[in-house]
Amino acid sequence: MTRTLLAASLLIAGLAAAQAQTGDMSCADYLKADAQAQASLSPADKAMIAADPQASALDAKMRAYCKANPKASSSEAMTKAMQ
C-alpha cells in the first residue's frame, strides 16, 4: 500500500512539475507527459496503481476526455473527470 501511494505521488508530482513549467497544459501535452511517466514506472508500480479503483477510474476518464479534446486544458479535463 505504501509503495502504491509513493508511486502515485511520484506520478502526480511529475505531471505537476511539467504543468508548473508550462502553465496549464493542453490535453495533448498531458497525454505526452502521462505516457512518459507511465513508461518510467515498473510493472509492479503500474499494477499497484491500477489496483486502486478510484484512481484508475479518474485516470481513465481524464485520458478519454483528453483524447477526445486534445486542445482542451488539463485542468478542464480533470474537472470533467471528477464530475
DSSP file (Angstrom, degrees, kcal/mol; ACC not computed):
  #  RESIDUE AA STRUCTURE BP1 BP2  ACC     N-H-->O    O-->H-N    N-H-->O    O-->H-N    TCO  KAPPA ALPHA  PHI   PSI    X-CA   Y-CA   Z-CA
    1    1 A M     >        0   0    0      0, 0.0     4,-2.3     0, 0.0     5,-0.2   0.000 360.0 360.0 360.0 -44.3    0.0    0.0    0.0
    2    2 A T  H  >  +     0   0    0      1,-0.2     4,-2.4     2,-0.2     5,-0.2   0.900 360.0  51.5 -62.3 -39.9    2.8    2.4    0.9
    3    3 A R  H  > S+     0   0    0      2,-0.2     4,-2.7     1,-0.2    -1,-0.2   0.880 108.0  52.5 -65.5 -36.9    4.5    1.6   -2.4
    4    4 A T  H  > S+     0   0    0      2,-0.2     4,-2.8     1,-0.2     5,-0.2   0.933 110.5  47.2 -62.4 -46.4    1.3    2.3   -4.3
    5    5 A L  H  X S+     0   0    0     -4,-2.3     4,-2.5     1,-0.2    -2,-0.2   0.892 112.5  50.1 -63.6 -39.0    0.9    5.7   -2.6
    6    6 A L  H  X S+     0   0    0     -4,-2.4     4,-2.5     2,-0.2    -2,-0.2   0.936 112.3  46.5 -64.0 -46.4    4.6    6.5   -3.3
    7    7 A A  H  X S+     0   0    0     -4,-2.7     4,-2.2     1,-0.2    -2,-0.2   0.917 114.4  47.3 -63.4 -43.3    4.3    5.6   -7.0
    8    8 A A  H  X S+     0   0    0     -4,-2.8     4,-2.6     1,-0.2     5,-0.2   0.903 111.8  51.0 -64.6 -40.4    1.0    7.5   -7.4
    9    9 A S  H  X S+     0   0    0     -4,-2.5     4,-2.8    -5,-0.2    -2,-0.2   0.907 110.4  48.8 -63.2 -42.0    2.6   10.5   -5.6
   10   10 A L  H  X S+     0   0    0     -4,-2.5     4,-2.4     2,-0.2    -1,-0.2   0.898 111.5  49.9 -65.0 -39.8    5.6   10.4   -7.9
   11   11 A L  H  X S+     0   0    0     -4,-2.2     4,-2.2     2,-0.2    -2,-0.2   0.941 114.3  43.8 -63.2 -47.6    3.4   10.2  -11.0
   12   12 A I  H  X S+     0   0    0     -4,-2.6     4,-2.7     1,-0.2    -2,-0.2   0.900 113.3  51.8 -65.1 -40.8    1.3   13.2   -9.8
   13   13 A A  H  X S+     0   0    0     -4,-2.8     4,-2.6    -5,-0.2    -1,-0.2   0.899 109.4  50.5 -63.2 -40.1    4.4   15.2   -8.8
   14   14 A G  H  X S+     0   0    0     -4,-2.4     4,-2.0     2,-0.2    -1,-0.2   0.918 113.0  44.8 -63.8 -43.5    6.0   14.6  -12.2
   15   15 A L  H  X S+     0   0    0     -4,-2.2     4,-2.2     2,-0.2    -2,-0.2   0.882 113.0  51.6 -68.0 -37.2    2.8   15.7  -14.0
   16   16 A A  H  X S+     0   0    0     -4,-2.7     4,-2.7     2,-0.2    -2,-0.2   0.897 108.7  51.3 -65.4 -39.5    2.5   18.7  -11.7
   17   17 A A  H  X S+     0   0    0     -4,-2.6     4,-1.5     2,-0.2    -2,-0.2   0.909 110.2  48.8 -63.8 -41.3    6.2   19.7  -12.3
   18   18 A A  H  X S+     0   0    0     -4,-2.0     4,-1.2     1,-0.2    -1,-0.2   0.900 112.9  48.1 -64.0 -39.6    5.5   19.5  -16.1
   19   19 A Q  H  X S+     0   0    0     -4,-2.2     4,-1.5     1,-0.2     3,-0.2   0.893 106.9  56.1 -68.1 -38.9    2.4   21.7  -15.6
   20   20 A A  H  < S+     0   0    0     -4,-2.7    -1,-0.2     1,-0.2    -2,-0.2   0.833 108.3  49.0 -62.7 -31.9    4.3   24.2  -13.5
   21   21 A Q  H  < S+     0   0    0     -4,-1.5    -1,-0.2     1,-0.2    -2,-0.2   0.803 123.8  29.2 -77.1 -28.9    6.8   24.7  -16.2
   22   22 A T  H  < S-     0   0    0     -4,-1.2     2,-0.2     1,-0.4    -2,-0.2   0.358 101.1-127.3-114.1   5.1    4.2   25.2  -19.0
   23   23 A G  S  < S-     0   0    0     -4,-1.5     2,-0.8    -5,-0.1    -1,-0.4  -0.604  79.8  -1.4  78.5-146.8    1.3   26.7  -17.1
   24   24 A D  S    S-     0   0    0     -2,-0.2    -4,-0.0    -3,-0.1    -5,-0.0  -0.698  87.1-136.2 -80.8 111.0   -2.0   24.8  -17.7
   25   25 A M        -     0   0    0     -2,-0.8    49,-3.1    48,-0.1    50,-0.3  -0.239  11.8-117.1 -65.4 151.6   -1.1   22.1  -20.1
   26   26 A S  B  >  -A   73   0A   0     47,-0.3     4,-2.5    48,-0.1    47,-0.2  -0.452  31.4-108.1 -76.0 163.3   -3.2   21.2  -23.1
   27   27 A C  H  > S+     0   0    0     45,-2.8     4,-2.7    42,-0.3     5,-0.2   0.872 121.4  56.7 -62.0 -35.7   -4.7   17.7  -23.1
   28   28 A A  H  > S+     0   0    0     42,-2.1     4,-1.7    44,-0.3    -1,-0.2   0.922 109.6  44.8 -61.8 -42.9   -2.3   16.8  -25.9
   29   29 A D  H  > S+     0   0    0     41,-0.3     4,-2.7     2,-0.2    -2,-0.2   0.880 111.2  54.2 -67.3 -38.1    0.7   17.8  -23.7
   30   30 A Y  H  X S+     0   0    0     -4,-2.5     4,-3.0     1,-0.2     5,-0.2   0.928 107.2  50.4 -60.9 -44.8   -0.9   16.0  -20.7
   31   31 A L  H  X S+     0   0    0     -4,-2.7     4,-2.2     2,-0.2    -1,-0.2   0.879 111.3  49.0 -63.2 -37.2   -1.2   12.8  -22.7
   32   32 A K  H  X S+     0   0    0     -4,-1.7     4,-2.1     2,-0.2    -2,-0.2   0.939 113.9  45.2 -65.5 -46.8    2.5   13.0  -23.7
   33   33 A A  H  X S+     0   0    0     -4,-2.7     4,-2.4     1,-0.2    -2,-0.2   0.886 112.8  51.6 -64.3 -38.9    3.6   13.7  -20.1
   34   34 A D  H  X S+     0   0    0     -4,-3.0     4,-2.9    -5,-0.2    -1,-0.2   0.907 108.4  51.0 -64.6 -42.0    1.4   10.9  -18.9
   35   35 A A  H  X S+     0   0    0     -4,-2.2     4,-2.0    -5,-0.2    -2,-0.2   0.903 111.3  48.1 -63.0 -40.5    2.9    8.4  -21.4
   36   36 A Q  H  X S+     0   0    0     -4,-2.1     4,-1.1     2,-0.2    -2,-0.2   0.905 112.8  48.2 -65.8 -41.0    6.4    9.4  -20.3
   37   37 A A  H  X S+     0   0    0     -4,-2.4     4,-0.6     1,-0.2     3,-0.4   0.916 111.5  49.7 -65.5 -42.6    5.5    9.0  -16.7
   38   38 A Q  H >< S+     0   0    0     -4,-2.9     3,-0.9     1,-0.2    -1,-0.2   0.877 107.3  55.4 -63.4 -37.4    3.9    5.6  -17.3
   39   39 A A  H 3< S+     0   0    0     -4,-2.0    -1,-0.2     1,-0.2    -2,-0.2   0.781 104.6  54.1 -66.9 -26.0    7.0    4.4  -19.2
   40   40 A S  H 3< S+     0   0    0     -4,-1.1    -1,-0.2    -3,-0.4     2,-0.2   0.610  91.4  91.9 -85.4 -11.1    9.2    5.2  -16.3
   41   41 A L  S << S-     0   0    0     -3,-0.9   -34,-0.0    -4,-0.6    -3,-0.0  -0.563  78.3-119.8 -83.9 147.0    7.1    3.1  -13.8
   42   42 A S     >  -     0   0    0     -2,-0.2     4,-2.4     1,-0.1     5,-0.2  -0.418  29.0-108.5 -75.3 159.8    8.0   -0.5  -13.2
   43   43 A P  H  > S+     0   0    0      0, 0.0     4,-2.3     0, 0.0     5,-0.2   0.867 121.3  53.7 -56.9 -36.5    5.4   -3.2  -14.0
   44   44 A A  H  > S+     0   0    0      2,-0.2     4,-2.1     1,-0.2     5,-0.1   0.912 109.0  47.8 -65.8 -41.6    4.8   -3.7  -10.2
   45   45 A D  H  > S+     0   0    0      2,-0.2     4,-2.3     1,-0.2     5,-0.2   0.907 111.2  51.1 -65.3 -41.2    4.2    0.0   -9.7
   46   46 A K  H  X S+     0   0    0     -4,-2.4     4,-2.5     1,-0.2    -2,-0.2   0.907 109.9  50.3 -61.3 -41.6    1.8    0.1  -12.6
   47   47 A A  H  X S+     0   0    0     -4,-2.3     4,-1.3     1,-0.2    -1,-0.2   0.894 110.0  50.0 -64.7 -39.7   -0.1   -2.9  -11.2
   48   48 A M  H  < S+     0   0    0     -4,-2.1     4,-0.4     2,-0.2    -1,-0.2   0.904 112.3  46.6 -66.6 -40.6   -0.4   -1.2   -7.8
   49   49 A I  H >< S+     0   0    0     -4,-2.3     3,-1.4     1,-0.2     7,-0.2   0.916 111.4  51.8 -66.6 -42.1   -1.7    2.0   -9.2
   50   50 A A  H 3< S+     0   0    0     -4,-2.5    -1,-0.2     1,-0.3    -2,-0.2   0.755  98.7  67.1 -65.4 -23.8   -4.2    0.1  -11.4
   51   51 A A  T 3< S+     0   0    0     -4,-1.3    -1,-0.3    -5,-0.2    -2,-0.2   0.663  80.4  85.9 -73.2 -15.3   -5.4   -1.8   -8.3
   52   52 A D    <>  -     0   0    0     -3,-1.4     4,-2.6    -4,-0.4     5,-0.2  -0.773  67.3-161.9 -87.1 106.3   -6.8    1.5   -6.9
   53   53 A P  H  > S+     0   0    0      0, 0.0     4,-2.2     0, 0.0     5,-0.2   0.850  85.4  49.0 -62.3 -36.5  -10.3    1.6   -8.5
   54   54 A Q  H  > S+     0   0    0      2,-0.2     4,-2.4     1,-0.2     5,-0.2   0.936 114.3  44.3 -68.8 -45.1  -10.9    5.3   -7.8
   55   55 A A  H  > S+     0   0    0      1,-0.2     4,-2.6     2,-0.2     5,-0.2   0.906 114.3  50.3 -65.4 -40.7   -7.5    6.4   -9.2
   56   56 A S  H  X S+     0   0    0     -4,-2.6     4,-2.5    -7,-0.2    -1,-0.2   0.910 111.6  47.9 -63.7 -42.2   -7.9    4.1  -12.2
   57   57 A A  H  X S+     0   0    0     -4,-2.2     4,-2.4    -5,-0.2    -2,-0.2   0.922 113.6  46.7 -65.4 -44.3  -11.4    5.4  -13.0
   58   58 A L  H  X S+     0   0    0     -4,-2.4     4,-2.4     2,-0.2    -2,-0.2   0.914 113.5  49.1 -63.3 -43.3  -10.3    9.0  -12.7
   59   59 A D  H  X S+     0   0    0     -4,-2.6     4,-2.6    -5,-0.2    -2,-0.2   0.914 111.4  49.1 -62.8 -43.9   -7.3    8.4  -14.8
   60   60 A A  H  X S+     0   0    0     -4,-2.5     4,-2.4     1,-0.2    -2,-0.2   0.903 112.1  48.4 -64.2 -41.5   -9.3    6.6  -17.5
   61   61 A K  H  X S+     0   0    0     -4,-2.4     4,-2.5     2,-0.2    -1,-0.2   0.905 112.6  48.3 -65.1 -41.3  -11.9    9.4  -17.6
   62   62 A M  H  X S+     0   0    0     -4,-2.4     4,-2.6     2,-0.2    -2,-0.2   0.925 112.6  47.5 -67.2 -43.6   -9.2   12.1  -17.9
   63   63 A R  H  X S+     0   0    0     -4,-2.6     4,-2.6     2,-0.2     5,-0.2   0.923 112.3  50.3 -61.9 -43.1   -7.4   10.2  -20.7
   64   64 A A  H  X S+     0   0    0     -4,-2.4     4,-1.9     2,-0.2    -2,-0.2   0.920 112.1  46.9 -62.0 -44.1  -10.6    9.7  -22.5
   65   65 A Y  H  X S+     0   0    0     -4,-2.5     4,-1.9     1,-0.2    -1,-0.2   0.923 113.6  48.5 -63.1 -43.8  -11.6   13.4  -22.3
   66   66 A C  H  < S+     0   0    0     -4,-2.6    -2,-0.2     1,-0.2    -1,-0.2   0.873 109.6  51.5 -66.7 -36.8   -8.1   14.4  -23.4
   67   67 A K  H  < S+     0   0    0     -4,-2.6    -1,-0.2     1,-0.2    -2,-0.2   0.884 115.4  42.6 -65.8 -36.6   -8.1   12.0  -26.3
   68   68 A A  H  < S+     0   0    0     -4,-1.9    -2,-0.2     1,-0.2    -1,-0.2   0.756 127.9  30.4 -78.9 -24.7  -11.5   13.4  -27.4
   69   69 A N    ><  +     0   0    0     -4,-1.9     3,-1.7    -5,-0.2   -42,-0.3  -0.563  65.6 165.9-133.8  68.4  -10.5   17.1  -26.7
   70   70 A P  T 3  S+     0   0    0      0, 0.0   -42,-2.1     0, 0.0   -43,-0.3   0.718  78.4  52.8 -63.3 -20.9   -6.7   17.4  -27.3
   71   71 A K  T 3  S+     0   0    0    -44,-0.2    -5,-0.1   -45,-0.2    -2,-0.0   0.566  88.4 100.8 -90.5  -8.3   -6.8   21.3  -27.3
   72   72 A A  S <  S-     0   0    0     -3,-1.7   -45,-2.8    -6,-0.2   -44,-0.3  -0.286  82.7-100.1 -69.8 161.4   -8.7   21.5  -24.0
   73   73 A S  B  >  -A   26   0A   0    -47,-0.2     4,-2.0     1,-0.1   -47,-0.3  -0.498  21.3-123.9 -81.2 154.4   -6.7   22.3  -20.9
   74   74 A S  H  > S+     0   0    0    -49,-3.1     4,-2.3     1,-0.2     5,-0.2   0.828 112.7  56.7 -67.1 -30.6   -5.7   19.6  -18.5
   75   75 A S  H  > S+     0   0    0    -50,-0.3     4,-2.2     2,-0.2    -1,-0.2   0.881 106.3  49.9 -68.4 -35.9   -7.5   21.4  -15.6
   76   76 A E  H  > S+     0   0    0      2,-0.2     4,-2.5     1,-0.2    -2,-0.2   0.909 110.3  50.8 -64.7 -41.9  -10.7   21.3  -17.6
   77   77 A A  H  X S+     0   0    0     -4,-2.0     4,-2.4     1,-0.2    -2,-0.2   0.901 110.1  49.3 -62.7 -41.0  -10.2   17.6  -18.2
   78   78 A M  H  X S+     0   0    0     -4,-2.3     4,-1.8     2,-0.2    -1,-0.2   0.910 110.3  50.9 -65.2 -41.6   -9.6   17.0  -14.5
   79   79 A T  H  X S+     0   0    0     -4,-2.2     4,-0.6     1,-0.2    -2,-0.2   0.930 112.8  45.6 -60.8 -45.6  -12.8   18.9  -13.7
   80   80 A K  H >< S+     0   0    0     -4,-2.5     3,-0.8     1,-0.2    -2,-0.2   0.884 111.3  53.0 -65.1 -38.8  -14.8   16.9  -16.2
   81   81 A A  H 3< S+     0   0    0     -4,-2.4    -1,-0.2     1,-0.2    -2,-0.2   0.819 107.2  52.2 -67.0 -30.3  -13.3   13.6  -14.9
   82   82 A M  H 3<        0   0    0     -4,-1.8    -1,-0.2     1,-0.2    -2,-0.2   0.569 360.0 360.0 -84.3  -8.3  -14.2   14.4  -11.3
   83   83 A Q    <<        0   0    0     -3,-0.8    -1,-0.2    -4,-0.6    -2,-0.1   0.481 360.0 360.0 -76.5 360.0  -17.9   15.1  -12.1
